[in-house]
Amino acid sequence: MLAERESQLEALLVEREVEQFLYEEAELLDNRELHEWFDHVADDVNYRMPRRLMRENTSSVFSEQGYYFNEDYGSLKARVERFDSEYAWAERPPTRTRRYVTNVRVTRETEDLTEDELFVESNLLVYLSRGDSDEHTFYSARREDVLRRRGDTFEIADREIRLDQTVLSTDNVSIFL
């Protein structure tokens, strides 16, 4: 009985660590601290957002070939560095964001994970606005992450973002989700 309780306590502590990591990640992105955020991206990362497909009588079909983005470490690094340049036209003026991360669920019971990796599901709501316009939009999504322990924190080894929208109401997806 004691071992079971200790195991449950350990699981709660890990879940809390993961939640704090995701909240801190959201804050870094909302504050446009992109280089600091990128420090938490694994060298072998796969970061993608597949297109949602409309199929009759189904709600969660995603393309395995069409993506809004399908990136690796190099392309993410280039995007982060581009924000520092004069060529980030999509972010002139910068998009203001507020990310809300909820319903965080952590498990180790997924195939192909190493001992230091966790499978994490979460919901994400992102508010976006630009300039002095009264127009704004929201992205609502489910994220599936593989987080890898790195010292006393985590790094993002894999992320799939599954938008609830079928059609984007913005001209581009220039922010990180």
LUMGU-597342 format. One record per residue (C-alpha): residue number from 1; residue in three letters; x, y, z. Coordinates in steps of 0.1 Angstrom, whole numbers, plus 5000, padded with zeros to 4 digits. Example, Ala and Ser with C-alpha at 12.3 -4.5 7.8 and 13.67 -1.06 7.14 Angstrom:
2
{gupa = 1	fise = Ala	east = 5123	north = 4955	up = 5078}
{gupa = 2	fise = Ser	east = 5137	north = 4989	up = 5071}
//
This chain:
177
{gupa = 1	fise = Met	east = 5000	north = 5000	up = 5000}
{gupa = 2	fise = Leu	east = 5028	north = 5024	up = 5009}
{gupa = 3	fise = Ala	east = 5046	north = 5017	up = 4976}
{gupa = 4	fise = Glu	east = 5014	north = 5024	up = 4957}
{gupa = 5	fise = Arg	east = 5010	north = 5058	up = 4975}
{gupa = 6	fise = Glu	east = 5046	north = 5067	up = 4968}
{gupa = 7	fise = Ser	east = 5041	north = 5059	up = 4932}
{gupa = 8	fise = Gln	east = 5010	north = 5080	up = 4930}
{gupa = 9	fise = Leu	east = 5028	north = 5109	up = 4947}
{gupa = 10	fise = Glu	east = 5057	north = 5106	up = 4923}
{gupa = 11	fise = Ala	east = 5032	north = 5107	up = 4894}
{gupa = 12	fise = Leu	east = 5016	north = 5139	up = 4908}
{gupa = 13	fise = Leu	east = 5050	north = 5156	up = 4912}
{gupa = 14	fise = Val	east = 5060	north = 5148	up = 4876}
{gupa = 15	fise = Glu	east = 5026	north = 5160	up = 4864}
{gupa = 16	fise = Arg	east = 5031	north = 5193	up = 4883}
{gupa = 17	fise = Glu	east = 5066	north = 5197	up = 4869}
{gupa = 18	fise = Val	east = 5053	north = 5192	up = 4834}
{gupa = 19	fise = Glu	east = 5024	north = 5217	up = 4839}
{gupa = 20	fise = Gln	east = 5049	north = 5243	up = 4852}
{gupa = 21	fise = Phe	east = 5071	north = 5237	up = 4822}
{gupa = 22	fise = Leu	east = 5042	north = 5242	up = 4798}
{gupa = 23	fise = Tyr	east = 5031	north = 5274	up = 4816}
{gupa = 24	fise = Glu	east = 5066	north = 5288	up = 4815}
{gupa = 25	fise = Glu	east = 5068	north = 5279	up = 4778}
{gupa = 26	fise = Ala	east = 5036	north = 5298	up = 4772}
{gupa = 27	fise = Glu	east = 5049	north = 5328	up = 4791}
{gupa = 28	fise = Leu	east = 5082	north = 5328	up = 4771}
{gupa = 29	fise = Leu	east = 5062	north = 5327	up = 4738}
{gupa = 30	fise = Asp	east = 5037	north = 5354	up = 4749}
{gupa = 31	fise = Asn	east = 5066	north = 5377	up = 4759}
{gupa = 32	fise = Arg	east = 5084	north = 5370	up = 4726}
{gupa = 33	fise = Glu	east = 5114	north = 5355	up = 4743}
{gupa = 34	fise = Leu	east = 5119	north = 5332	up = 4714}
{gupa = 35	fise = His	east = 5156	north = 5324	up = 4719}
{gupa = 36	fise = Glu	east = 5149	north = 5314	up = 4755}
{gupa = 37	fise = Trp	east = 5120	north = 5292	up = 4743}
{gupa = 38	fise = Phe	east = 5142	north = 5277	up = 4716}
{gupa = 39	fise = Asp	east = 5167	north = 5267	up = 4744}
{gupa = 40	fise = His	east = 5140	north = 5241	up = 4753}
{gupa = 41	fise = Val	east = 5138	north = 5225	up = 4719}
{gupa = 42	fise = Ala	east = 5156	north = 5192	up = 4713}
{gupa = 43	fise = Asp	east = 5181	north = 5188	up = 4685}
{gupa = 44	fise = Asp	east = 5160	north = 5160	up = 4670}
{gupa = 45	fise = Val	east = 5126	north = 5177	up = 4674}
{gupa = 46	fise = Asn	east = 5097	north = 5171	up = 4651}
{gupa = 47	fise = Tyr	east = 5072	north = 5200	up = 4653}
{gupa = 48	fise = Arg	east = 5041	north = 5198	up = 4631}
{gupa = 49	fise = Met	east = 5006	north = 5209	up = 4626}
{gupa = 50	fise = Pro	east = 4986	north = 5187	up = 4602}
{gupa = 51	fise = Arg	east = 4956	north = 5200	up = 4584}
{gupa = 52	fise = Arg	east = 4922	north = 5189	up = 4597}
{gupa = 53	fise = Leu	east = 4901	north = 5171	up = 4571}
{gupa = 54	fise = Met	east = 4864	north = 5172	up = 4568}
{gupa = 55	fise = Arg	east = 4848	north = 5138	up = 4565}
{gupa = 56	fise = Glu	east = 4812	north = 5131	up = 4569}
{gupa = 57	fise = Asn	east = 4802	north = 5118	up = 4604}
{gupa = 58	fise = Thr	east = 4837	north = 5122	up = 4618}
{gupa = 59	fise = Ser	east = 4853	north = 5150	up = 4638}
{gupa = 60	fise = Ser	east = 4889	north = 5142	up = 4642}
{gupa = 61	fise = Val	east = 4905	north = 5133	up = 4609}
{gupa = 62	fise = Phe	east = 4939	north = 5149	up = 4602}
{gupa = 63	fise = Ser	east = 4960	north = 5147	up = 4571}
{gupa = 64	fise = Glu	east = 4991	north = 5126	up = 4571}
{gupa = 65	fise = Gln	east = 5005	north = 5145	up = 4541}
{gupa = 66	fise = Gly	east = 4992	north = 5181	up = 4543}
{gupa = 67	fise = Tyr	east = 5006	north = 5203	up = 4571}
{gupa = 68	fise = Tyr	east = 5004	north = 5240	up = 4580}
{gupa = 69	fise = Phe	east = 5039	north = 5234	up = 4591}
{gupa = 70	fise = Asn	east = 5062	north = 5204	up = 4595}
{gupa = 71	fise = Glu	east = 5095	north = 5215	up = 4610}
{gupa = 72	fise = Asp	east = 5127	north = 5202	up = 4624}
{gupa = 73	fise = Tyr	east = 5154	north = 5219	up = 4646}
{gupa = 74	fise = Gly	east = 5170	north = 5237	up = 4616}
{gupa = 75	fise = Ser	east = 5138	north = 5252	up = 4603}
{gupa = 76	fise = Leu	east = 5126	north = 5262	up = 4638}
{gupa = 77	fise = Lys	east = 5160	north = 5279	up = 4644}
{gupa = 78	fise = Ala	east = 5157	north = 5298	up = 4612}
{gupa = 79	fise = Arg	east = 5122	north = 5310	up = 4621}
{gupa = 80	fise = Val	east = 5134	north = 5322	up = 4655}
{gupa = 81	fise = Glu	east = 5163	north = 5340	up = 4640}
{gupa = 82	fise = Arg	east = 5141	north = 5355	up = 4613}
{gupa = 83	fise = Phe	east = 5121	north = 5373	up = 4640}
{gupa = 84	fise = Asp	east = 5153	north = 5393	up = 4648}
{gupa = 85	fise = Ser	east = 5157	north = 5404	up = 4612}
{gupa = 86	fise = Glu	east = 5140	north = 5430	up = 4590}
{gupa = 87	fise = Tyr	east = 5124	north = 5402	up = 4570}
{gupa = 88	fise = Ala	east = 5098	north = 5391	up = 4595}
{gupa = 89	fise = Trp	east = 5071	north = 5411	up = 4576}
{gupa = 90	fise = Ala	east = 5043	north = 5389	up = 4589}
{gupa = 91	fise = Glu	east = 5051	north = 5402	up = 4624}
{gupa = 92	fise = Arg	east = 5052	north = 5439	up = 4617}
{gupa = 93	fise = Pro	east = 5036	north = 5450	up = 4639}
{gupa = 94	fise = Pro	east = 5041	north = 5420	up = 4663}
{gupa = 95	fise = Thr	east = 5012	north = 5398	up = 4671}
{gupa = 96	fise = Arg	east = 5001	north = 5400	up = 4707}
{gupa = 97	fise = Thr	east = 4993	north = 5366	up = 4722}
{gupa = 98	fise = Arg	east = 4980	north = 5351	up = 4753}
{gupa = 99	fise = Arg	east = 4983	north = 5313	up = 4756}
{gupa = 100	fise = Tyr	east = 4961	north = 5292	up = 4779}
{gupa = 101	fise = Val	east = 4973	north = 5257	up = 4786}
{gupa = 102	fise = Thr	east = 4948	north = 5233	up = 4802}
{gupa = 103	fise = Asn	east = 4938	north = 5196	up = 4807}
{gupa = 104	fise = Val	east = 4974	north = 5185	up = 4809}
{gupa = 105	fise = Arg	east = 4977	north = 5147	up = 4810}
{gupa = 106	fise = Val	east = 5010	north = 5129	up = 4814}
{gupa = 107	fise = Thr	east = 5018	north = 5092	up = 4807}
{gupa = 108	fise = Arg	east = 5048	north = 5071	up = 4802}
{gupa = 109	fise = Glu	east = 5028	north = 5043	up = 4786}
{gupa = 110	fise = Thr	east = 5034	north = 5050	up = 4750}
{gupa = 111	fise = Glu	east = 5055	north = 5030	up = 4726}
{gupa = 112	fise = Asp	east = 5089	north = 5042	up = 4714}
{gupa = 113	fise = Leu	east = 5096	north = 5064	up = 4745}
{gupa = 114	fise = Thr	east = 5129	north = 5063	up = 4762}
{gupa = 115	fise = Glu	east = 5132	north = 5062	up = 4800}
{gupa = 116	fise = Asp	east = 5136	north = 5100	up = 4802}
{gupa = 117	fise = Glu	east = 5107	north = 5108	up = 4779}
{gupa = 118	fise = Leu	east = 5070	north = 5115	up = 4788}
{gupa = 119	fise = Phe	east = 5040	north = 5116	up = 4765}
{gupa = 120	fise = Val	east = 5020	north = 5147	up = 4773}
{gupa = 121	fise = Glu	east = 4985	north = 5158	up = 4760}
{gupa = 122	fise = Ser	east = 4972	north = 5193	up = 4766}
{gupa = 123	fise = Asn	east = 4947	north = 5217	up = 4753}
{gupa = 124	fise = Leu	east = 4958	north = 5251	up = 4741}
{gupa = 125	fise = Leu	east = 4938	north = 5283	up = 4735}
{gupa = 126	fise = Val	east = 4957	north = 5312	up = 4720}
{gupa = 127	fise = Tyr	east = 4943	north = 5348	up = 4717}
{gupa = 128	fise = Leu	east = 4959	north = 5369	up = 4690}
{gupa = 129	fise = Ser	east = 4956	north = 5406	up = 4681}
{gupa = 130	fise = Arg	east = 4977	north = 5430	up = 4662}
{gupa = 131	fise = Gly	east = 4983	north = 5467	up = 4661}
{gupa = 132	fise = Asp	east = 4956	north = 5490	up = 4673}
{gupa = 133	fise = Ser	east = 4928	north = 5471	up = 4656}
{gupa = 134	fise = Asp	east = 4898	north = 5458	up = 4675}
{gupa = 135	fise = Glu	east = 4900	north = 5426	up = 4655}
{gupa = 136	fise = His	east = 4913	north = 5395	up = 4672}
{gupa = 137	fise = Thr	east = 4912	north = 5357	up = 4667}
{gupa = 138	fise = Phe	east = 4916	north = 5325	up = 4686}
{gupa = 139	fise = Tyr	east = 4933	north = 5292	up = 4679}
{gupa = 140	fise = Ser	east = 4920	north = 5263	up = 4698}
{gupa = 141	fise = Ala	east = 4940	north = 5231	up = 4697}
{gupa = 142	fise = Arg	east = 4950	north = 5198	up = 4713}
{gupa = 143	fise = Arg	east = 4987	north = 5192	up = 4716}
{gupa = 144	fise = Glu	east = 5005	north = 5159	up = 4718}
{gupa = 145	fise = Asp	east = 5041	north = 5163	up = 4730}
{gupa = 146	fise = Val	east = 5070	north = 5141	up = 4739}
{gupa = 147	fise = Leu	east = 5090	north = 5159	up = 4765}
{gupa = 148	fise = Arg	east = 5124	north = 5147	up = 4774}
{gupa = 149	fise = Arg	east = 5140	north = 5153	up = 4808}
{gupa = 150	fise = Arg	east = 5170	north = 5176	up = 4806}
{gupa = 151	fise = Gly	east = 5185	north = 5183	up = 4840}
{gupa = 152	fise = Asp	east = 5159	north = 5199	up = 4862}
{gupa = 153	fise = Thr	east = 5136	north = 5208	up = 4832}
{gupa = 154	fise = Phe	east = 5124	north = 5194	up = 4799}
{gupa = 155	fise = Glu	east = 5129	north = 5198	up = 4763}
{gupa = 156	fise = Ile	east = 5104	north = 5194	up = 4735}
{gupa = 157	fise = Ala	east = 5113	north = 5163	up = 4715}
{gupa = 158	fise = Asp	east = 5081	north = 5160	up = 4695}
{gupa = 159	fise = Arg	east = 5050	north = 5182	up = 4692}
{gupa = 160	fise = Glu	east = 5019	north = 5177	up = 4671}
{gupa = 161	fise = Ile	east = 4993	north = 5205	up = 4672}
{gupa = 162	fise = Arg	east = 4958	north = 5195	up = 4662}
{gupa = 163	fise = Leu	east = 4937	north = 5226	up = 4656}
{gupa = 164	fise = Asp	east = 4900	north = 5225	up = 4662}
{gupa = 165	fise = Gln	east = 4894	north = 5248	up = 4632}
{gupa = 166	fise = Thr	east = 4892	north = 5234	up = 4597}
{gupa = 167	fise = Val	east = 4898	north = 5268	up = 4581}
{gupa = 168	fise = Leu	east = 4922	north = 5294	up = 4596}
{gupa = 169	fise = Ser	east = 4908	north = 5328	up = 4600}
{gupa = 170	fise = Thr	east = 4942	north = 5344	up = 4598}
{gupa = 171	fise = Asp	east = 4965	north = 5350	up = 4568}
{gupa = 172	fise = Asn	east = 4994	north = 5332	up = 4582}
{gupa = 173	fise = Val	east = 5006	north = 5311	up = 4612}
{gupa = 174	fise = Ser	east = 5037	north = 5331	up = 4622}
{gupa = 175	fise = Ile	east = 5036	north = 5323	up = 4659}
{gupa = 176	fise = Phe	east = 5047	north = 5292	up = 4677}
{gupa = 177	fise = Leu	east = 5020	north = 5270	up = 4692}
//
